[in-house]
Amino acid sequence: MDLTKKTADNIEYMIEKIKNKLKILNLGAVKPSHFDEEMYEELKEIFDLVMKKTSFSPNEMQAIAEELGSLRKK
């Protein structure tokens, strides 16, 4: 998958990977449809951070969830 391209498929892929890695229980709270290509770079930064870490503290998980929330379409 070429994540350098700003596509809806790539957004969906990154969101699903982030949700799986963080084990987000409320799956409906984070949906690919909540994000658009305008926020792609920021979402990619979060994705890269999440993918390179092996574990997360509760505070880190909360911060990531808040950051994802701030990127959602208004």
Sequence and secondary structure as in RCSB ss.txt:
>XXXX:A:sequence
MDLTKKTADNIEYMIEKIKNKLKILNLGAVKPSHFDEEMYEELKEIFDLVMKKTSFSPNEMQAIAEELGSLRKK
>XXXX:A:secstr
  TTS  HHHHHHHHHHHHHHHT S GGGS GGG  GGGHHHHHHHHHHHHH S   HHHHHHHHHHHHHHS  
